[in-house]
Amino acid sequence: MRTLEEKTLMKASVNTRYGSPDVLSITEVRKPAPGPGDVLIKVHATTVGRTDACALRAHSFFMRLVSGILRPKRYILGLDFAGVVESTGSEVTLFAPGDRVFGLTPGGYGAHAEYLRMAESDSIAIVPEDLPFEQAVVCEGAWYANTYLKKFGLKPGHKILIYGASGAIEWYFHSRKAAKALSSL
């Protein structure tokens, strides 16, 4: 039987200072509790992406203005996740305990932990039943690329130049382009 203290703690990958991945440690921290409009998610899959790497090292002064001058303000990294809703706040209507969900954390922090609290209105969606959690995790590059595709109003017939295609954003553009070409056959 778990003690009350064990029920209120969770494990997380924590960085209390900037540096290489060596500064990360698996630590017990307080498990978040959902507020009235929040969803508490048990994280089953997450990724380590360039947003995490940038926040971990905080090389540029601009980055430190955002994330903390001398040490990180937020100490649990992690932008994208997939998991199961464990509990919801009293005002939540879109999700219920047991729902399989995926999404992106606000501000790019918090998914490298056993649990994650997010507002119901944040970037969360239901995972299709036949999709494993490891495949449901949204690549941040896909999110960035899709945001720009929508912002620029690109439509079938428009042409774009994709230069490089070595990163996640360019890969997403190419995969969208290929999917559209195949669907028109």
C-alpha positions as CSV (number, residue, x, y, z in Angstrom):
1,M,0.0,0.0,0.0
2,R,1.3,3.4,-1.0
3,T,1.7,6.1,1.7
4,L,0.0,9.5,1.3
5,E,3.4,11.1,0.5
6,E,4.1,8.5,-2.3
7,K,0.7,9.4,-3.9
8,T,1.6,13.1,-4.0
9,L,5.1,12.6,-5.5
10,M,6.1,11.7,-9.0
11,K,9.4,11.1,-10.9
12,A,10.6,13.7,-13.3
13,S,13.7,14.5,-15.3
14,V,14.9,17.7,-13.6
15,N,17.4,20.4,-14.5
16,T,18.2,23.0,-11.9
17,R,21.1,24.5,-13.8
18,Y,22.0,25.0,-17.4
19,G,24.4,22.7,-19.2
20,S,24.8,19.5,-21.0
21,P,22.5,16.5,-20.5
22,D,24.7,15.5,-17.6
23,V,23.0,18.2,-15.4
24,L,19.7,16.3,-15.7
25,S,18.6,14.0,-12.8
26,I,15.6,11.8,-12.1
27,T,14.1,13.3,-9.0
28,E,10.9,13.0,-7.0
29,V,8.8,16.1,-7.2
30,R,5.3,17.1,-6.2
31,K,2.6,15.6,-8.5
32,P,0.4,18.3,-9.9
33,A,-3.2,18.4,-9.0
34,P,-5.8,19.5,-11.5
35,G,-7.6,22.8,-11.0
36,P,-11.3,23.2,-12.1
37,G,-10.5,23.5,-15.8
38,D,-7.5,21.2,-15.9
39,V,-6.7,17.7,-17.0
40,L,-4.1,15.5,-15.2
41,I,-2.3,13.2,-17.7
42,K,-0.2,10.2,-16.9
43,V,2.6,10.5,-19.5
44,H,3.3,7.3,-21.5
45,A,5.6,8.8,-24.2
46,T,7.4,12.0,-24.9
47,T,10.4,13.2,-27.0
48,V,13.6,15.1,-26.6
49,G,13.7,17.8,-29.3
50,R,15.4,21.0,-30.2
51,T,13.3,23.1,-27.8
52,D,14.5,20.9,-24.9
53,A,18.1,21.2,-26.0
54,C,17.9,24.9,-26.4
55,A,16.2,25.3,-22.9
56,L,18.7,23.0,-21.3
57,R,21.8,24.8,-22.6
58,A,20.3,28.4,-22.8
59,H,23.3,29.6,-24.9
60,S,22.0,32.9,-26.1
61,F,21.3,35.7,-23.8
62,F,17.8,36.1,-25.3
63,M,17.0,32.5,-24.2
64,R,18.1,33.3,-20.7
65,L,15.8,36.3,-20.6
66,V,12.9,33.9,-21.3
67,S,14.0,30.9,-19.3
68,G,15.9,32.4,-16.4
69,I,19.1,34.5,-16.2
70,L,21.2,32.4,-13.8
71,R,19.2,29.1,-13.6
72,P,16.0,27.7,-15.2
73,K,12.7,29.1,-14.0
74,R,11.0,25.8,-15.1
75,Y,13.0,22.8,-14.3
76,I,11.0,20.0,-16.1
77,L,11.5,20.1,-19.8
78,G,9.4,18.3,-22.4
79,L,7.2,19.8,-25.2
80,D,5.2,16.9,-26.6
81,F,3.5,14.0,-25.0
82,A,1.0,11.1,-25.2
83,G,-0.7,9.5,-22.3
84,V,-3.9,8.8,-20.4
85,V,-6.1,11.2,-18.6
86,E,-5.9,10.2,-14.9
87,S,-8.3,12.9,-13.5
88,T,-10.1,16.1,-14.5
89,G,-11.2,19.2,-12.8
90,S,-14.9,19.9,-12.1
91,E,-15.3,22.2,-15.1
92,V,-13.8,19.9,-17.7
93,T,-16.2,18.6,-20.4
94,L,-14.1,17.4,-23.3
95,F,-12.0,14.7,-21.5
96,A,-12.7,12.0,-19.0
97,P,-10.4,9.7,-16.9
98,G,-9.1,6.9,-19.1
99,D,-9.1,8.9,-22.4
100,R,-5.9,8.4,-24.5
101,V,-4.6,11.9,-25.4
102,F,-1.6,13.6,-27.0
103,G,-0.5,17.2,-27.4
104,L,1.9,20.0,-26.8
105,T,2.6,21.5,-23.4
106,P,2.1,25.3,-23.1
107,G,5.5,27.0,-23.1
108,G,7.3,23.7,-24.0
109,Y,7.7,22.5,-20.4
110,G,6.6,19.6,-18.2
111,A,6.3,16.5,-20.4
112,H,9.5,14.8,-19.1
113,A,7.6,13.7,-16.0
114,E,5.3,10.9,-14.9
115,Y,2.3,13.3,-14.8
116,L,1.4,16.5,-16.5
117,R,-1.3,19.1,-15.8
118,M,-2.8,21.1,-18.6
119,A,-5.8,23.3,-19.1
120,E,-8.6,21.6,-21.1
121,S,-8.3,24.4,-23.6
122,D,-4.6,23.8,-24.3
123,S,-3.3,21.7,-27.2
124,I,-4.7,18.3,-26.3
125,A,-6.6,15.8,-28.5
126,I,-7.8,12.2,-28.4
127,V,-5.4,9.6,-29.7
128,P,-7.0,7.1,-32.2
129,E,-7.5,3.7,-30.5
130,D,-5.2,1.8,-32.8
131,L,-2.3,4.2,-32.6
132,P,0.5,3.4,-30.0
133,F,1.5,6.2,-27.7
134,E,5.0,6.2,-29.2
135,Q,3.6,7.1,-32.6
136,A,1.0,9.5,-31.2
137,V,3.6,12.0,-29.9
138,V,3.5,15.0,-32.1
139,C,6.9,16.0,-33.5
140,E,7.4,19.7,-32.7
141,G,8.6,20.3,-36.2
142,A,5.2,19.1,-37.5
143,W,3.5,21.6,-35.2
144,Y,5.7,24.5,-36.3
145,A,5.4,23.6,-40.0
146,N,1.6,23.2,-39.8
147,T,1.3,26.6,-38.0
148,Y,3.2,28.3,-40.9
149,L,1.3,26.4,-43.6
150,K,-1.9,27.8,-42.1
151,K,-0.5,31.3,-41.5
152,F,0.7,31.6,-45.1
153,G,-2.6,30.3,-46.5
154,L,-1.0,27.7,-48.7
155,K,-3.5,25.8,-50.8
156,P,-3.3,23.1,-53.4
157,G,-1.6,24.5,-56.5
158,H,0.7,26.9,-54.6
159,K,4.4,26.3,-54.9
160,I,6.9,26.5,-52.1
161,L,10.7,26.1,-52.0
162,I,11.9,23.7,-49.3
163,Y,15.6,24.3,-48.7
164,G,17.6,21.7,-46.8
165,A,15.0,19.3,-45.5
166,S,17.4,18.0,-42.8
167,G,15.3,18.9,-39.8
168,A,11.8,18.1,-38.5
169,I,10.1,21.2,-40.0
170,E,11.4,20.5,-43.5
171,W,10.6,16.8,-43.2
172,Y,7.0,17.6,-42.3
173,F,6.7,19.9,-45.3
174,H,8.0,17.1,-47.6
175,S,5.7,14.5,-46.0
176,R,2.6,16.8,-46.4
177,K,3.7,17.4,-50.0
178,A,4.0,13.7,-50.7
179,A,0.7,12.9,-49.0
180,K,-1.1,15.4,-51.2
181,A,0.5,14.1,-54.3
182,L,-0.5,10.5,-53.5
183,S,-4.0,11.5,-52.7
184,S,-4.5,13.2,-56.0
185,L,-3.6,10.0,-58.0
